[in-house]
């Protein structure tokens, strides 16, 4: 089998998978051998390979979750969370990869893995620069339409799709902040600012609990997790992938909404597809609290990727947000 892996430092979070493991997966799922496996560079959590299998007309994608012991508890079993979300993402089914197989048994390799169909198109981070910046507006308008469809899906309780179950939104937010703080402790990082945010959330439960209906949040939907049509007259989304951080909650808490709000550039076209966001003092307070939660998750990710400067930047950012919350 032809095998191409990405060279990484020996202490990198993303761990390679041996060719024999990929062969074993293909024999289990397809009953045939793999002819080639190429590791894909996008994404910083799972280890992902484009695999060509004997007898299959198209390559498939095989994604391996990190080893269980390497996962932060606040990010545990994200692949299983994604798998549990598939039925709720039927509203965007034509854009999603189909799951061919999922294996949590750890019989072949001590990691969860998914085998999925390969989406058409090119990754948006690679394809968007082919267009002048003003021409990116249709992309963000379409992203708004997709996000609106996801946010219209109603759920049974607040929290992660797999393993959620909080009766109120305030309980889910506080639990998330505390879980991230505990992970920062384990990583040897200061977490007092996250605990202060959790305390503020507790003091202002009534503001959070104005959100009474759990809605589906994509969790990580942005340019890096979309595919666009190759060579189209305008950037057109053809696929959405890696929605492993889905949860039930307030749509304003979604990562997508944070990213849209960061810059008043072409991305403002998002609102043409999505509709007007919630406004008012309570909505603004909640959005600031969600920003602290996002920054806590970013801090963990930057630590995982070995970015000391990136970790330090999050502390300064949280200080600024907390000053507005209190």
VEXFI-953575 format. One line per 10 residues: number of its first residue (from 1); for each residue x, y, z of N, C-alpha, C. Coordinates in pm, 1 decimal. Each point is the difference from the previous one (the first is absolute). Example, Ala and Ser with C-alpha at 12.3 -4.5 7.8 and 13.67 -1.06 7.14 Angstrom:
<nodes>
1 = 1319.0:-569.0:780.0:-89.0:119.0:0.0:90.0:120.0:0.0  -35.0:105.0:-72.0:82.0:119.0:6.0:-77.0:109.0:73.0
</nodes>
This chain:
<nodes>
1 = 84.7:-119.8:0.0:-84.7:119.8:0.0:88.2:124.8:0.0  -35.1:94.3:-85.1:68.5:129.3:1.9:-49.6:78.0:121.0  91.3:52.8:80.2:-37.5:65.5:124.2:75.8:131.5:13.1  -74.4:110.5:23.1:61.5:130.6:18.0:-53.9:62.3:128.0  90.2:26.6:93.4:-38.3:61.2:126.9:62.4:137.8:11.4  -57.5:82.3:84.1:53.3:133.1:25.6:105.2:-11.0:109.2  114.9:57.8:-24.4:105.9:-2.6:100.8:-32.7:98.5:112.0  1.9:-50.3:121.7:-27.3:82.9:116.6:104.3:-28.3:106.5  10.1:92.3:93.8:91.7:-20.1:112.1:-44.4:-120.9:82.1  94.9:-61.8:65.6:-30.2:-120.3:75.8:-99.6:21.3:112.1
11 = -8.9:124.3:53.0:-93.6:28.4:107.9:-127.7:68.4:-49.1  -23.7:-2.0:-131.5:-121.0:62.9:-55.1:-124.3:-71.4:50.0  -107.5:76.2:16.3:-126.0:-58.4:49.0:-55.1:-100.9:-99.8  -2.9:35.8:-127.1:-51.8:-92.5:-101.2:100.4:-111.8:-22.8  -43.5:-122.3:26.1:87.7:-113.3:-9.8:-26.1:-76.2:-129.9  106.5:-44.8:-67.4:-17.8:-71.7:-125.5:-64.3:-136.8:20.8  -49.6:-54.2:-108.7:-57.7:-134.2:-1.2:85.7:-85.3:-92.0  32.3:-119.0:41.3:85.1:-88.3:-80.2:-75.6:-50.2:-122.8  69.3:-21.3:-112.4:-65.3:-55.2:-119.5:-75.0:-130.1:28.3  54.0:-82.9:87.8:-67.4:-125.9:31.2:-136.2:22.4:63.3
21 = -12.2:107.3:77.2:-129.3:29.1:61.4:-101.9:41.5:-105.7  43.6:79.6:-95.3:-91.1:41.8:-106.6:-41.6:-121.1:-83.4  93.4:-89.2:-28.1:-34.9:-122.6:-72.2:-102.3:-80.6:78.3  19.9:-11.8:130.4:-92.6:-77.2:82.3:-140.2:60.8:-1.9  -7.8:134.0:5.4:-129.4:67.7:-6.0:-69.1:-29.0:-132.7  73.7:9.8:-111.6:-60.1:-22.6:-131.6:-46.9:-144.5:-15.8  74.7:-93.1:52.6:-41.9:-140.1:-9.3:-124.7:-25.4:83.2  -7.7:66.2:116.0:-119.8:-16.5:82.6:-122.0:64.8:-66.3  15.3:121.6:-50.8:-115.0:75.3:-50.7:-39.9:-42.9:-140.5  101.1:-23.7:-87.3:-28.7:-28.6:-140.7:29.7:-144.7:-39.5
31 = 75.6:-69.1:82.9:41.0:-134.6:-36.6:106.3:-2.1:-107.3  65.7:116.3:-19.2:102.4:11.0:-104.7:114.7:86.5:51.1  111.4:-1.7:-73.5:119.1:74.5:39.3:-6.5:145.2:-46.3  75.2:84.4:69.3:21.2:138.2:-43.8:117.9:2.9:-96.7  -13.7:80.5:-104.1:111.3:16.9:-94.8:88.1:117.7:39.3  -59.5:102.7:61.0:77.3:117.1:40.8:-69.6:68.1:116.6  79.8:72.4:78.1:-53.0:79.5:111.1:85.0:124.9:12.8  -65.0:116.2:-6.7:69.5:128.5:7.8:-59.1:78.9:116.2  85.1:39.3:93.0:-48.7:78.3:112.9:-33.3:141.0:-45.3  -115.7:49.5:45.8:-46.0:133.9:-35.6:37.5:97.3:111.4
41 = 43.1:118.4:-38.2:56.0:93.4:96.9:-99.6:88.9:70.5  -120.6:15.7:-54.0:-96.4:89.3:62.9:-51.3:-62.3:129.6  -22.5:83.3:98.2:-45.4:-48.4:129.3:116.4:-22.0:93.8  -24.6:17.6:129.6:107.4:-9.1:98.8:-36.2:-93.3:114.4  -97.4:-88.3:-21.4:-43.4:-88.2:108.7:8.7:-146.7:-39.9  -82.0:-40.3:-96.2:3.5:-137.9:-46.9:113.5:-19.2:-100.2  36.3:-124.9:-26.4:94.4:-33.9:-106.5:-82.1:-52.8:-117.2  10.8:66.4:-115.1:-91.3:-23.6:-111.2:75.8:-41.2:-124.7  -52.7:-103.3:-69.3:66.0:-55.0:-117.7:-100.1:-14.7:-115.0  47.0:34.3:-119.8:-75.1:-32.2:-121.9:52.3:-135.0:-47.9
51 = -90.3:-96.2:-9.3:39.8:-138.1:-24.8:-67.2:-52.1:-127.4  79.6:-59.3:-85.3:-51.0:-66.3:-119.6:-6.6:-149.9:27.7  -118.2:-57.8:-23.1:-23.9:-140.4:34.5:-25.8:-79.5:-127.7  54.9:-117.0:-7.8:-24.8:-88.1:-114.1:-150.4:-17.5:-21.8  -44.4:20.5:-123.0:-140.1:-21.3:-33.6:-91.8:116.5:26.2  50.3:106.0:64.2:-82.6:117.5:25.8:28.2:106.4:-105.3  -107.1:57.0:-56.6:16.6:96.2:-108.8:61.2:130.8:49.4  -28.8:37.1:123.1:50.3:125.8:55.5:78.8:-26.9:126.9  98.0:85.1:27.8:68.7:-12.3:129.4:-98.7:24.8:114.7  37.2:-43.6:116.5:-77.5:25.1:121.1:88.2:75.5:98.2
61 = -61.7:50.3:104.0:72.6:69.1:106.4:-6.4:-85.8:125.8  115.1:-23.3:61.0:6.7:-73.6:126.1:57.2:94.5:104.9  -75.4:22.1:105.6:39.4:93.4:106.1:18.2:-76.3:130.2  113.4:22.4:64.3:31.3:-64.7:126.9:-1.1:105.1:110.3  -76.1:-25.0:104.9:-1.0:89.2:115.4:131.4:-14.1:76.3  35.4:98.7:81.7:118.0:-16.0:85.9:-18.7:-117.8:95.5  109.1:-53.6:47.4:-8.7:-104.0:101.8:-75.7:53.1:121.1  -81.3:-81.9:64.3:-83.2:48.9:111.2:78.8:74.9:106.3  119.0:-48.7:34.5:77.9:64.2:104.7:51.9:137.2:-37.2  0.3:33.6:-129.1:49.7:129.8:-45.5:-109.9:105.6:-5.8
71 = -124.8:-40.4:18.8:-112.1:92.6:-15.1:-27.5:73.0:131.6  -20.2:132.0:-10.0:-46.1:73.6:116.1:-143.2:-43.0:32.3  -36.6:-12.7:126.7:-137.6:-37.2:33.1:-106.3:89.9:-62.1  29.1:129.9:-13.5:-100.2:89.3:-60.5:-14.1:-23.3:-149.4  92.6:-76.3:-58.3:-5.5:-31.7:-142.7:-9.6:-151.0:-22.4  -38.2:-73.6:99.9:3.4:-145.3:-10.3:-102.6:-52.2:-99.5  45.1:-96.2:-78.7:-86.0:-74.1:-93.0:-76.2:92.1:-95.4  72.0:97.3:-55.4:-62.1:91.8:-94.9:-48.7:-74.1:-124.4  72.4:-102.3:-42.5:-43.1:-74.4:-118.1:-133.2:-70.1:25.5  -17.1:-51.9:119.6:-127.6:-63.5:34.1:-111.6:103.8:6.2
81 = 34.5:120.3:44.7:-98.2:108.3:1.5:-43.3:34.7:-142.2  96.2:5.8:-91.0:-32.9:26.9:-139.8:-90.6:-107.9:-56.8  33.2:-124.4:27.7:-79.3:-112.2:-51.6:-143.3:6.4:52.8  -15.3:35.7:128.5:-133.4:9.9:58.9:-81.3:114.4:-59.9  68.4:96.6:-59.9:-66.8:118.2:-55.2:-50.8:-22.0:-141.5  49.8:-101.1:-68.7:-33.1:-20.0:-141.8:-150.7:4.5:-26.5  -84.1:-68.7:78.4:-144.1:5.2:-30.1:-59.4:140.1:10.4  57.7:85.4:84.3:-51.2:135.7:17.1:47.2:93.2:-110.6  102.9:-41.7:-74.3:52.4:81.3:-108.8:-64.1:-35.2:-133.5  -110.9:-70.9:4.9:-70.2:-35.0:-124.4:-39.7:123.7:-79.1
91 = -15.3:113.8:69.1:-40.0:123.4:-68.0:106.2:47.3:-99.4  124.6:-46.2:17.4:106.6:35.4:-95.0:64.5:-127.6:-55.8  -77.3:-107.3:-6.4:53.9:-129.8:-41.7:74.6:2.9:-133.5  -48.0:74.0:-102.7:73.5:0.1:-126.9:141.2:56.2:10.1  28.3:76.2:105.9:131.8:60.5:16.4:93.2:-84.0:86.8  -53.0:-101.7:65.6:76.7:-74.1:99.1:60.4:-127.1:-59.0  117.7:-40.2:47.6:50.7:-131.7:-39.1:-88.5:-108.1:61.4  -17.3:-110.1:-72.7:-75.1:-112.0:54.5:93.4:-89.6:81.0  -51.0:-51.3:109.7:78.1:-91.1:83.0:-12.7:-140.9:-58.0  111.0:-57.0:-38.7:3.0:-136.6:-50.8:14.2:-98.7:114.4
101 = 82.7:34.2:97.4:19.5:-86.6:116.5:51.1:82.0:116.5  -38.2:-41.6:119.3:51.7:57.5:123.9:39.8:-115.5:90.5  114.5:11.9:64.0:50.0:-109.9:82.9:58.4:55.8:128.9  -69.2:-26.3:111.1:47.4:44.0:131.2:57.5:-118.0:79.8  16.9:-114.5:-62.9:38.2:-121.5:72.6:144.8:-1.4:45.8  87.6:72.4:-69.2:144.3:2.5:27.9:65.1:-137.0:-18.5  -61.9:-84.5:-81.0:56.6:-132.5:-26.3:116.8:6.1:-97.8  -8.5:89.5:-99.4:105.6:9.5:-100.5:107.7:101.3:39.8  -41.6:104.3:66.5:89.6:106.9:43.2:-64.8:63.9:121.9  78.9:47.0:93.2:-56.2:52.6:123.1:-56.9:139.1:-12.8
111 = -71.9:26.2:-108.0:-57.3:130.6:-28.2:-132.8:-18.4:-72.6  -96.3:89.2:25.9:-122.0:1.9:-80.2:34.9:37.6:-142.9  -78.3:-50.6:-96.9:19.8:45.4:-138.0:-131.9:0.2:-75.1  -5.9:86.1:-99.1:-112.9:11.4:-92.2:50.3:-16.8:-142.5  -78.7:-69.0:-81.4:24.1:-5.4:-143.7:-115.5:74.3:-66.4  33.7:99.8:-82.1:-101.4:86.2:-59.8:24.9:18.7:-149.4  -103.9:44.1:-68.7:15.9:31.5:-141.0:83.8:126.3:-15.2  68.0:10.1:-112.9:82.8:117.3:-30.3:-87.3:106.4:-64.3  1.8:119.2:56.1:-80.3:109.7:-54.9:65.3:57.7:-125.2  -83.1:45.7:-93.1:50.4:69.5:-118.1:46.1:140.4:38.7
121 = 80.2:60.2:-87.6:41.6:138.7:20.2:139.2:10.4:58.4  34.6:122.4:36.8:130.0:28.6:61.5:-25.3:66.7:134.6  90.3:-17.6:96.8:-17.9:67.4:128.8:-9.9:151.3:-18.5  -94.5:61.5:66.8:-20.1:144.1:-16.1:125.6:81.7:28.2  82.3:-34.2:100.7:121.2:80.1:21.0:94.0:-0.6:-120.1  -5.4:-105.4:-80.7:82.9:-6.2:-119.9:-68.0:66.7:-119.2  -130.4:-13.1:-10.9:-71.4:49.1:-117.3:-40.9:145.4:5.1  -33.2:51.7:118.7:-46.2:138.7:9.6:102.7:101.3:-49.9  130.6:-17.4:26.0:97.2:98.7:-49.5:5.0:13.0:-152.2  -63.4:-91.5:-72.6:-5.3:11.0:-145.5:-97.7:108.4:-45.5
131 = -81.1:50.5:92.8:-98.4:102.8:-31.2:39.6:131.4:67.5  -31.3:113.9:-61.1:23.6:127.9:69.2:-87.3:7.9:124.5  47.8:68.1:102.2:-70.7:1.6:127.8:-147.1:41.6:-10.9  -34.4:102.6:-79.1:-142.8:34.7:-7.6:-86.0:-114.1:-51.8  60.1:-92.3:-76.1:-75.7:-112.4:-55.8:-24.9:-109.6:102.0  53.7:17.1:121.8:-23.7:-100.3:104.1:-139.0:13.1:62.4  -68.1:109.9:-23.6:-129.7:22.7:64.0:-98.8:-113.5:-24.7  -13.5:-53.7:-122.5:-94.8:-110.4:-19.3:32.3:-122.3:85.5  129.2:-23.3:22.8:38.4:-111.7:87.1:-58.2:19.7:140.0  18.8:118.5:56.3:-48.4:24.7:135.3:-152.8:5.7:5.1
141 = -63.2:45.9:-106.7:-146.3:-1.1:-4.6:-51.0:-144.5:5.9  64.2:-88.9:-77.1:-38.8:-140.3:1.2:30.0:-64.2:135.2  111.0:39.0:60.5:32.6:-51.8:132.9:-108.8:40.3:100.1  -52.4:120.2:-14.5:-109.9:44.0:85.8:-123.9:-84.9:-18.4  -30.5:-35.7:-124.8:-116.6:-84.6:-27.8:17.0:-138.6:62.2  120.3:-54.7:-12.0:27.0:-132.4:56.2:-10.2:4.3:152.3  57.8:103.0:59.9:-2.3:12.6:146.2:-142.5:16.0:50.2  -81.7:77.3:-71.5:-140.0:17.1:39.9:-72.9:-134.7:2.3  23.0:-82.7:-101.2:-64.7:-132.0:-4.4:41.1:-85.3:118.9  127.9:4.7:35.5:47.5:-77.7:114.2:-63.1:51.7:129.0
151 = -3.4:130.7:18.0:-51.3:58.8:123.4:-150.5:-18.7:15.3  -69.6:-32.5:-105.9:-144.2:-22.3:10.2:-34.8:-138.3:54.9  100.1:-88.1:10.0:-24.3:-134.2:53.0:-9.8:6.6:151.5  -106.7:-55.9:55.4:-24.6:4.6:144.3:45.5:-130.9:65.1  46.2:11.4:124.8:50.2:-116.5:69.9:-68.9:-26.4:132.4  36.7:-110.6:65.6:-69.2:-41.9:123.1:51.4:63.9:127.7  125.8:46.7:1.2:60.5:56.2:120.8:120.5:82.4:-41.0  61.7:68.5:96.6:114.7:84.9:-28.5:130.8:-76.4:21.2  100.8:34.7:-81.4:131.2:-61.6:13.6:38.4:-77.5:-124.5  113.8:-69.8:1.4:44.7:-76.4:-117.0:-107.0:-97.3:-48.1
161 = -5.6:-22.4:-128.7:-102.4:-88.8:-55.3:12.3:-139.7:59.0  121.7:-51.1:8.0:22.8:-129.2:65.4:45.5:27.6:142.4  -83.2:-32.6:95.7:41.0:20.2:138.0:-47.1:130.1:60.3  -90.8:69.0:-67.8:-56.4:121.4:57.4:-104.8:-37.5:103.9  -92.3:88.3:26.3:-106.1:-35.4:92.1:-23.4:100.5:110.1  49.7:123.2:-16.8:-26.3:103.8:99.6:-140.5:56.0:-20.9  -70.1:19.1:109.5:-137.7:48.1:-9.0:-7.0:146.7:-39.4  102.7:76.9:35.1:0.1:143.5:-31.0:128.6:37.0:-72.8  -6.9:109.8:-71.3:116.9:48.8:-73.4:107.6:47.9:96.4  -39.8:60.3:110.8:101.5:46.5:96.2:80.7:-118.0:53.4
171 = -64.8:-111.9:28.3:72.1:-117.8:47.6:102.4:-46.3:-103.2  -38.8:-0.8:-126.7:90.2:-45.6:-105.3:119.2:93.0:-16.1  -23.8:131.4:5.7:108.5:97.0:-16.1:96.9:-7.7:116.8  -51.8:-4.2:121.5:85.7:-7.8:117.9:82.5:-128.3:-2.8  -63.3:-111.7:-34.3:71.8:-127.8:-6.4:111.8:5.6:-102.9  -26.5:62.4:-114.2:101.6:10.1:-104.7:118.8:84.0:46.5  -27.3:114.1:63.4:107.9:85.1:50.2:82.5:-72.4:106.4  -66.7:-70.7:88.2:71.0:-72.8:105.6:81.6:-115.8:-57.2  -53.7:-67.2:-101.1:73.5:-110.1:-61.9:127.0:50.6:-68.5  -11.5:112.8:-70.3:118.0:56.6:-66.6:102.3:43.3:104.6
181 = -47.6:61.8:109.4:91.3:42.3:106.6:73.4:-120.3:58.6  -71.3:-110.7:20.8:63.9:-120.6:54.0:105.7:-53.6:-96.5  -26.4:7.8:-128.9:98.9:-44.6:-98.7:122.5:90.3:0.7  -21.4:130.1:18.2:113.5:91.6:8.6:85.5:-33.0:122.7  -65.7:-35.4:109.8:74.7:-42.6:118.6:87.7:-120.3:-33.7  -58.1:-98.0:-67.7:74.5:-121.4:-34.6:119.3:31.6:-90.4  -17.9:102.5:-82.9:107.0:38.6:-92.2:103.0:90.9:66.0  -21.1:34.9:127.6:93.2:88.1:70.1:-16.7:146.1:-35.8  -119.0:37.3:-44.9:-26.9:137.3:-39.9:-95.1:65.3:99.8  12.1:131.3:16.8:-85.4:74.8:91.2:-143.1:3.1:-54.6
191 = -97.5:-22.6:88.5:-139.9:-6.1:-43.2:-91.4:86.6:85.3  56.2:89.8:80.8:-83.4:82.0:88.1:-97.8:85.7:-78.6  41.4:46.0:-119.4:-89.6:85.7:-78.2:-122.5:-77.3:-49.6  19.0:-127.4:-34.4:-114.5:-81.3:-42.8:-93.5:-26.7:117.1  57.4:-20.7:117.9:-84.6:-23.4:118.8:-75.2:127.5:39.5  62.2:115.7:-21.7:-71.1:125.5:26.4:-119.6:12.5:-93.9  20.5:-39.1:-126.3:-111.3:3.4:-96.2:-109.9:-96.9:41.5  37.8:-118.6:50.5:-99.8:-96.8:45.3:-79.6:56.9:117.5  70.6:70.3:89.8:-68.8:61.2:114.2:-97.2:108.5:-46.7  41.5:79.4:-97.0:-89.3:102.6:-55.8:-122.0:-63.5:-65.8
201 = 23.2:-111.7:-66.0:-112.6:-69.7:-62.0:-98.8:-46.4:106.2  54.2:-47.8:113.5:-88.3:-42.2:108.0:-78.7:114.3:58.9  64.2:116.3:12.4:-67.6:117.3:55.0:-105.3:56.2:-95.0  12.9:-31.7:-126.8:-91.5:54.8:-101.1:-74.4:-111.3:-73.6  -38.4:-101.8:73.5:-70.3:-113.0:-59.8:-125.5:43.4:-74.8  -69.9:98.3:55.5:-126.7:39.3:-62.7:22.1:55.2:-140.7  115.1:67.6:-20.5:29.5:53.0:-133.4:26.2:-115.5:-96.6  77.3:-98.2:44.0:26.1:-115.9:-85.5:-126.7:-80.7:-23.8  -85.1:-10.9:101.5:-117.2:-85.7:-11.3:-117.5:66.8:-70.4  24.6:119.8:-55.3:-95.0:51.9:-98.2:0.8:-87.7:-125.0
211 = 107.7:-76.0:-17.2:8.0:-98.4:-108.3:-65.2:-126.7:50.4  -118.5:-29.3:-49.1:-78.7:-111.8:52.9:-9.1:-118.2:-95.8  36.0:21.0:-124.3:-14.8:-106.6:-99.6:135.7:-40.5:-55.0  44.1:-124.2:23.2:130.0:-43.9:-52.7:-3.1:-7.2:-152.9  91.6:70.4:-62.8:16.5:-4.7:-144.9:135.8:-62.1:-33.8  9.6:-57.7:-118.6:123.3:-66.0:-40.9:103.8:103.0:-41.2  118.1:-8.1:61.3:113.8:85.5:-34.0:104.0:-85.6:-70.8  54.8:51.6:-110.0:99.0:-76.1:-76.7:129.8:-17.0:77.6  35.4:97.7:81.2:116.3:-11.5:85.3:131.6:44.1:-61.3  18.6:-23.1:-129.9:129.0:32.3:-62.0:-15.9:29.8:-148.8
221 = -114.6:54.3:-38.4:-25.4:25.1:-141.3:58.6:134.6:-40.8  101.9:-5.1:-84.9:60.2:119.6:-57.2:70.1:-40.8:-128.7  78.0:88.9:-57.4:62.2:-29.0:-130.0:80.8:-128.7:1.3  70.6:-27.7:110.4:88.4:-117.1:3.9:-75.7:-131.5:-9.0  -129.6:1.2:26.0:-78.1:-122.5:-4.5:-102.9:1.4:-111.5  31.8:70.1:-107.5:-87.6:0.5:-116.6:80.4:-29.5:-125.8  -68.6:-54.7:-99.4:56.2:-23.5:-132.3:-74.2:88.8:-98.3  70.0:49.1:-102.0:-65.2:80.7:-102.4:25.6:-60.9:-137.8  -86.9:33.0:-93.7:10.4:-53.7:-135.2:126.3:51.2:-67.0  71.3:-88.0:-66.2:123.1:38.8:-70.3:-34.1:73.3:-128.4
231 = 57.4:119.3:-18.0:-15.8:73.8:-123.9:-135.6:61.5:-23.7  -84.7:10.1:102.3:-132.7:59.5:-17.3:12.2:151.2:-17.8  -97.4:63.8:-70.2:5.2:146.0:-19.1:2.1:77.5:131.6  -62.2:-54.1:102.3:2.8:61.2:132.8:19.7:-112.2:102.1  58.9:30.2:114.9:24.2:-106.0:98.8:-130.9:-59.7:49.8  -15.4:-129.6:-21.5:-124.6:-69.4:30.7:29.3:-119.3:89.7  -63.2:-4.9:114.9:23.9:-108.2:94.4:-60.1:-129.4:-53.1  82.4:-104.3:-6.1:-45.8:-131.9:-44.8:2.2:-102.8:111.9  66.3:32.1:111.2:9.1:-97.6:107.0:29.4:62.8:134.7  -44.0:-65.9:103.6:24.1:39.9:138.8:50.4:-123.7:73.2
241 = 104.2:14.3:79.3:60.3:-116.9:63.2:49.1:29.5:141.1  33.9:-106.1:70.8:62.0:7.0:133.1:-83.8:75.6:102.8  -128.8:-28.5:3.5:-84.9:64.7:100.5:-3.3:-89.7:124.5  114.5:-7.0:69.2:9.3:-89.0:115.9:-21.9:70.9:132.7  -15.3:132.0:-2.0:-20.0:75.6:124.0:-144.0:49.7:12.7  -92.2:-69.9:-61.8:-140.4:39.5:4.8:-53.6:-4.3:142.9  -96.6:86.6:27.1:-65.8:0.6:129.7:-137.6:62.5:-15.2  -82.0:-19.2:103.9:-131.2:63.4:6.1:11.0:123.7:88.1  -46.8:113.5:-51.5:10.6:120.7:81.2:-53.9:122.4:-71.0  56.0:113.7:35.7:-35.7:129.7:-56.7:77.0:19.7:-130.2
251 = -69.1:21.2:-113.8:71.6:20.2:-126.1:108.9:106.2:7.2  -17.9:102.4:82.5:100.5:106.1:10.7:131.3:-51.0:57.5  -1.6:-117.9:63.1:121.0:-56.0:59.2:80.8:-81.1:-99.9  -48.3:-12.7:-122.8:70.6:-80.6:-98.7:129.3:68.4:-43.3  101.4:-81.3:-30.6:128.9:51.5:-47.3:-18.5:85.8:-124.9  -90.7:-39.3:-86.0:-25.0:74.1:-123.3:-36.2:144.6:28.7  -85.5:21.0:99.1:-46.0:135.3:31.2:114.7:85.5:51.9  89.2:-62.6:75.4:117.9:71.6:48.1:85.9:46.0:-116.9  24.3:-89.4:-93.7:87.3:31.5:-111.9:-60.6:106.1:-91.7  -130.3:-2.1:-17.2:-66.3:101.7:-82.2:15.8:137.3:63.3
261 = -7.8:5.2:132.0:1.6:127.9:70.3:139.1:62.6:8.9  104.4:-75.2:-31.6:135.1:49.3:23.8:40.7:114.9:-92.3  -44.9:-2.1:-126.3:43.7:102.7:-94.8:-117.0:46.3:-86.9  -13.7:131.0:-22.1:-108.3:51.4:-85.7:42.4:1.4:-147.4  40.1:-115.3:-51.9:43.1:-6.2:-139.9:-103.3:-77.8:-81.3  42.9:-79.0:-96.4:-92.6:-71.9:-87.1:-93.1:-93.3:77.5  44.1:-38.7:119.6:-79.5:-95.4:78.0:-132.8:57.5:48.0  -19.6:132.4:-8.4:-129.4:55.0:42.5:-112.6:-50.0:-89.1  32.8:-51.8:-119.5:-101.5:-59.1:-86.8:-63.2:-122.9:64.5  65.1:-55.4:100.7:-55.2:-113.5:74.8:-141.7:30.1:46.8
271 = -21.1:122.6:50.7:-129.8:33.6:58.1:-109.6:5.6:-105.8  35.9:21.4:-126.0:-100.5:-2.3:-107.2:-57.3:-140.3:-16.9  82.6:-101.2:25.4:-47.7:-137.9:-9.6:-57.7:-52.0:129.2  49.0:52.1:111.6:-42.0:-51.8:130.7:-121.1:72.2:57.4  -4.2:130.9:-17.2:-100.7:81.5:66.7:63.5:80.5:110.7  -74.8:91.4:56.4:54.3:89.7:102.3:27.1:-74.8:130.5  113.8:26.2:63.4:29.0:-63.9:129.3:-80.7:63.6:112.1  -5.7:-70.4:114.2:-67.2:55.7:118.0:75.9:122.3:48.6  -73.0:99.7:46.3:62.1:123.1:48.1:-54.3:34.8:138.6  61.6:97.8:64.9:-42.3:42.6:132.9:107.8:-27.5:103.6
281 = -19.9:56.5:119.6:100.6:-9.2:105.1:25.8:-144.4:41.5  -105.7:-79.6:14.7:17.0:-139.0:42.9:74.7:-80.6:-105.8  -35.3:19.6:-126.5:67.8:-72.4:-107.8:146.8:38.2:-6.5  29.7:127.6:21.1:139.6:45.0:-1.6:78.5:-60.9:115.0  -61.0:-6.7:120.0:68.6:-59.0:115.1:28.8:-147.6:-25.5  -98.9:-70.9:-50.9:20.5:-142.5:-27.6:110.7:-19.8:-102.7  1.6:83.2:-103.1:99.9:-14.5:-105.4:140.9:19.8:56.2  15.3:93.8:93.7:129.9:21.6:62.6:41.4:-122.0:82.6  -94.6:-58.0:71.7:32.1:-119.5:77.6:40.7:-115.1:-91.7  -70.9:-12.9:-111.9:36.1:-105.9:-95.3:141.1:22.8:-54.3
291 = 39.3:125.0:-13.0:134.6:28.8:-49.1:105.6:-53.4:97.9  -25.6:11.7:129.5:94.4:-55.0:96.9:9.2:-151.5:-16.5  -112.8:-63.5:-17.6:0.7:-145.8:-21.2:80.4:-36.3:-124.5  -21.6:74.9:-109.3:76.4:-25.9:-122.8:149.4:17.4:24.5  34.6:107.5:71.0:141.9:26.9:24.6:62.9:-108.7:87.1  -76.8:-54.5:93.2:51.0:-111.0:79.5:29.1:-121.8:-85.8  -89.9:-30.2:-94.3:22.1:-112.0:-90.7:118.8:26.2:-92.2  13.0:124.6:-44.4:114.4:38.1:-83.4:130.1:-15.8:78.3  -1.7:36.7:126.8:119.6:-13.9:83.7:44.8:-146.4:5.8  -95.3:-88.9:19.2:33.0:-142.4:2.5:58.8:-45.5:-133.4
301 = -62.9:45.2:-108.6:48.3:-42.2:-131.2:141.1:51.9:-26.2  24.9:124.9:34.4:133.3:56.2:-24.0:105.1:-68.8:86.5  -38.9:-36.2:119.9:92.7:-77.3:83.6:28.5:-135.1:-64.9  -103.7:-63.4:-49.8:15.8:-130.9:-65.2:91.4:8.4:-120.9  -5.4:114.4:-70.0:80.9:18.9:-119.9:137.2:59.2:30.2  27.2:24.5:127.7:131.0:50.7:38.5:22.8:146.8:-26.9  -108.4:79.9:-6.0:12.4:143.2:-26.4:-3.5:78.4:130.8  117.6:25.2:58.5:6.7:73.1:125.6:-51.3:141.7:-12.8  35.4:68.1:-108.6:-48.3:136.5:-22.5:-151.4:1.7:-13.4  -54.9:-97.6:-70.1:-144.2:-7.2:-17.0:-71.9:-20.4:131.6
311 = 57.2:-82.7:86.7:-57.4:-20.4:132.5:-0.7:131.0:76.9  111.0:71.3:1.9:9.2:126.7:74.1:-100.6:102.4:-53.3  -20.2:2.9:-128.8:-93.8:96.4:-58.3:-141.7:-19.2:54.0  -36.2:-125.0:30.1:-136.9:-23.1:47.5:-23.2:61.5:137.1  103.1:6.2:82.9:-17.8:59.5:132.9:-31.9:148.9:-11.9  71.9:68.2:-86.4:-25.9:143.0:-19.7:-140.6:21.8:-56.3  -39.8:-86.7:-92.9:-132.5:13.7:-60.7:-110.6:-23.1:102.9  16.2:-100.7:85.9:-102.3:-27.3:101.3:-10.3:115.9:99.2  111.8:58.5:37.1:-2.8:116.0:91.0:-87.7:111.3:-58.8  16.5:24.3:-128.6:-79.7:106.8:-64.2:-148.5:-34.3:2.6
321 = -33.9:-124.9:-27.0:-142.0:-37.9:-3.1:-59.5:2.8:139.3  72.3:-50.8:98.0:-51.0:0.8:136.6:-26.3:140.9:50.7  80.5:95.8:-45.9:-21.6:138.4:43.1:-133.3:52.7:-51.4  -46.7:-53.0:-110.2:-129.8:41.0:-54.2:-114.7:-76.2:65.4  28.2:-118.4:51.4:-104.1:-82.9:62.3:-33.0:45.4:141.3  97.4:61.2:67.0:-20.3:31.8:141.9:-30.2:147.9:22.3
</nodes>
